[in-house]
Amino acid sequence: MSEAWLKPALLGIDRPQAIPATGALGEVLAAVATQEDAALGYSRQVGVLAACRRAALRMAAPVALPPPAEVDPLALPTGHAWAPLLKGLFGNAQPSPWMKRARYEACLQLAAHNRHLPVAVLPQALEAGVRLSALRPGLRPVLGVRGRWLAARNADWAYAADTAVDADAPTDLERVWNEGAFDARLLAFRQLRAHNAEDARARLQGTLKDLSARERVDFITALQPQLSEADAPLLQPLLKDRSREVRMLAGPMLARLPSTPHAQYVQAQMLAVLQHQPGGLMRRMTWKLEAPAAADAGWAEAAIDSKRPNNDMLGERAWWLYQLARQLPLAWWCHTLEKAPAQVLAWARSTDWHDALLRAWLERVDASEPEWVEALIGVEQRHMSLGDLLAMLPPAQRERHWPTSAAELQQKRLLGEVLDSTGLGQTLSATYSRQLAAGLGALFGEASLRYDYTLRDALLELLAVLHPSVLSHVQVADAQADATEAMRDCVHQARQLLALRQTLHSAF
């Protein structure tokens, strides 16, 4: 079956010529070669070779079969009432927004009952985790031994091959740390960090040089919840990391550790442009701010980027001020100025550098600073959505900023803000959900749904985040007589979603 026939064919066939072969194939080729038309005879021989090649079977090297999966006693049996619901929920390759939320909710409910997904649903569930990484934290605990076994057989599912690590089991930890996929190693690191910060820090120190920039960012970010002075030696070299994103992350983290040279340097740089002096008719002491007039030689060592991007809206001095301010903790401003967050924002508006300061503070704010979040919500000209800010607040606090009816949420175009601030696996409070439930069902019969597919999706997703205790109070209106197919389908999906969620929260 060699390619010995190719060269004569390229040179041309002017006389009968058999393609050399052994055995029965050689006899067939020799017989075919005795054609009066030499070229035709040769072409037919090549055809015989092609047919033989297609018919032949190349035996691959034997592959060792993996050990069979263990039986999972916690897997939901096929006959359970939830099994068909879960199969339908995970069977759609292109899930709608409400379905993504329902998948996460189903995983949480399974975990609450200490059960795992049915075996037949596992491939679709693992694939859903590939398409939506945000689903993985809810999905991993309900995969069970069979799900992890499947994940180990498919590179795309490697994120789920090791769903948990026992921090007290050194063998388990070593296996995941040395052999696990990135997602599994990051999860193991977070668990170890909460249990043994020193060991976690040492492991990260030893592996940093082998990580990509994106992986370094994720691991360094995982240090933030338990950040302490002991992390400073690990963070200090990252101020010179080859990745700008890593440098921009390490600087503010070090600045949170007041005893570090970096924190003291950044504070000194800011205090050099922040003066406490008398002002006004009463000559009262006030704080006056001037942006840096020139770049400092030490900025490069402190991950302070002195080169303003050409397309940035800030001027050069404002850019320098922003670079300094983004590193300082928000608490530093309150302590230094002796003002509450709302007062600090009011003071910033009185300076010439409000835009630079506001941009820096929006980068620094997070859920650990609820008073700052509340103050920033009241700022009109901010480059952050209301939903992103509200997501940092506990539900009871964020819901105070929203209208108390679904119709008003729609009219004021706030549905997106409500949904954006409610993460996967979260619901609105029972009190606020009860207020929305009264009129939400009627909106599914409104004519405004005719051409607005985004509104249809938003209303369905709002149903998916209502508190479970109010689901029975939602009465979905019938579609209008002249409704389009899309409007009728929206009503059908709403009723399907309500039934699904009520089942998930009914007696197991």
GIFEN-V903083 format. One record per residue. N is the residue number from 1. PHI is phi in whole degrees, -180 to 180 (none if undefined). Layout:
[[N PHI] [N PHI]]
This chain:
[[1 none] [2 -80] [3 -98] [4 -65] [5 -75] [6 -69] [7 -62] [8 -59] [9 -63] [10 -70] [11 -78] [12 111] [13 -111] [14 -115] [15 -152] [16 -55] [17 -150] [18 -88] [19 -78] [20 -66] [21 -160] [22 -101] [23 69] [24 -62] [25 -63] [26 -62] [27 -65] [28 -64] [29 -65] [30 -64] [31 -68] [32 -67] [33 -69] [34 -85] [35 -85] [36 -63] [37 -89] [38 -59] [39 -65] [40 -65] [41 -62] [42 -68] [43 -63] [44 -68] [45 -62] [46 -62] [47 -63] [48 -62] [49 -60] [50 -63] [51 -64] [52 -64] [53 -65] [54 -69] [55 -80] [56 -72] [57 -121] [58 -86] [59 -82] [60 -77] [61 -63] [62 -60] [63 -109] [64 -71] [65 -75] [66 -70] [67 -62] [68 -63] [69 -70] [70 -71] [71 -73] [72 -100] [73 -67] [74 -95] [75 -66] [76 -66] [77 -68] [78 -59] [79 -82] [80 -69] [81 -62] [82 -79] [83 -56] [84 -66] [85 -65] [86 -68] [87 -63] [88 -69] [89 -67] [90 -96] [91 -80] [92 -84] [93 -73] [94 -126] [95 -71] [96 -76] [97 -56] [98 -68] [99 -70] [100 -62] [101 -67] [102 -66] [103 -61] [104 -64] [105 -62] [106 -62] [107 -63] [108 -63] [109 -69] [110 -60] [111 -63] [112 -63] [113 -95] [114 56] [115 -125] [116 -115] [117 -60] [118 -59] [119 -57] [120 -67] [121 -91] [122 -56] [123 -59] [124 -67] [125 -67] [126 -63] [127 -68] [128 -62] [129 -68] [130 -66] [131 -77] [132 -136] [133 -64] [134 -65] [135 -78] [136 -60] [137 -59] [138 -79] [139 -77] [140 -54] [141 -67] [142 -112] [143 -82] [144 71] [145 -66] [146 -69] [147 -64] [148 -67] [149 -63] [150 -63] [151 -61] [152 -72] [153 -93] [154 -134] [155 -60] [156 -67] [157 -99] [158 -59] [159 -59] [160 -109] [161 -64] [162 -125] [163 -87] [164 -158] [165 -129] [166 -85] [167 -63] [168 -91] [169 -112] [170 -56] [171 -65] [172 -62] [173 -63] [174 -62] [175 -63] [176 -67] [177 -64] [178 -91] [179 -123] [180 -73] [181 -68] [182 -58] [183 -57] [184 -68] [185 -67] [186 -66] [187 -63] [188 -62] [189 -64] [190 -63] [191 -66] [192 -67] [193 -59] [194 -71] [195 -97] [196 -148] [197 -61] [198 -66] [199 -64] [200 -61] [201 -64] [202 -65] [203 -65] [204 -65] [205 -58] [206 -76] [207 -114] [208 -55] [209 -66] [210 -95] [211 -92] [212 -74] [213 -59] [214 -63] [215 -69] [216 -62] [217 -59] [218 -65] [219 -69] [220 -65] [221 -60] [222 -68] [223 -77] [224 -62] [225 -59] [226 -115] [227 -60] [228 -146] [229 -58] [230 -66] [231 -83] [232 -58] [233 -61] [234 -75] [235 -79] [236 -54] [237 -64] [238 -72] [239 -64] [240 -114] [241 -59] [242 -69] [243 -94] [244 -62] [245 -63] [246 -66] [247 -61] [248 -66] [249 -83] [250 -68] [251 -58] [252 -62] [253 -67] [254 -65] [255 -66] [256 -77] [257 -102] [258 -61] [259 -85] [260 -78] [261 -57] [262 -65] [263 -61] [264 -67] [265 -67] [266 -64] [267 -63] [268 -64] [269 -64] [270 -73] [271 -65] [272 -69] [273 -111] [274 -117] [275 -112] [276 -99] [277 -147] [278 -72] [279 -156] [280 78] [281 -65] [282 -87] [283 53] [284 -77] [285 -72] [286 -133] [287 -97] [288 -116] [289 -116] [290 -129] [291 -66] [292 -55] [293 -86] [294 -154] [295 -72] [296 -88] [297 -63] [298 -86] [299 -62] [300 -60] [301 -79] [302 -112] [303 59] [304 -103] [305 -83] [306 -82] [307 -90] [308 -76] [309 -60] [310 -61] [311 -95] [312 -79] [313 -79] [314 -77] [315 -73] [316 -62] [317 -68] [318 -63] [319 -62] [320 -63] [321 -63] [322 -59] [323 -62] [324 -71] [325 -65] [326 -68] [327 -88] [328 -78] [329 -63] [330 -62] [331 -63] [332 -62] [333 -66] [334 -64] [335 -68] [336 -70] [337 -83] [338 57] [339 -137] [340 -76] [341 -52] [342 -63] [343 -72] [344 -63] [345 -64] [346 -64] [347 -62] [348 -61] [349 -66] [350 -83] [351 -96] [352 -88] [353 -124] [354 -59] [355 -61] [356 -66] [357 -67] [358 -62] [359 -61] [360 -65] [361 -69] [362 -66] [363 -71] [364 -85] [365 -68] [366 -152] [367 -66] [368 -77] [369 -123] [370 -60] [371 -68] [372 -69] [373 -59] [374 -60] [375 -67] [376 -72] [377 -60] [378 -80] [379 -87] [380 -77] [381 -92] [382 -124] [383 -100] [384 -152] [385 -70] [386 -60] [387 -61] [388 -64] [389 -70] [390 -63] [391 -62] [392 -81] [393 -95] [394 -60] [395 -50] [396 -62] [397 -76] [398 -70] [399 -69] [400 -66] [401 -92] [402 -114] [403 -61] [404 -99] [405 -135] [406 -65] [407 -63] [408 -71] [409 -59] [410 -67] [411 -62] [412 -90] [413 55] [414 -109] [415 -58] [416 -63] [417 -65] [418 -62] [419 -70] [420 -63] [421 -90] [422 -112] [423 -73] [424 -59] [425 85] [426 -105] [427 -131] [428 -71] [429 -66] [430 -62] [431 -64] [432 -69] [433 -62] [434 -64] [435 -66] [436 -75] [437 -61] [438 -58] [439 -119] [440 -65] [441 -60] [442 -66] [443 -66] [444 -74] [445 -101] [446 -77] [447 -68] [448 -65] [449 -80] [450 -58] [451 -113] [452 -103] [453 -71] [454 -67] [455 -68] [456 -59] [457 -64] [458 -66] [459 -66] [460 -64] [461 -68] [462 -63] [463 -59] [464 -74] [465 -111] [466 -64] [467 -63] [468 -56] [469 -69] [470 -109] [471 -60] [472 -70] [473 -89] [474 -89] [475 -113] [476 -75] [477 -69] [478 -71] [479 -69] [480 -64] [481 -60] [482 -99] [483 -66] [484 -77] [485 -61] [486 -65] [487 -68] [488 -65] [489 -65] [490 -63] [491 -63] [492 -61] [493 -65] [494 -62] [495 -69] [496 -63] [497 -65] [498 -60] [499 -63] [500 -62] [501 -68] [502 -65] [503 -65] [504 -63] [505 -108] [506 -94] [507 -58] [508 -77]]
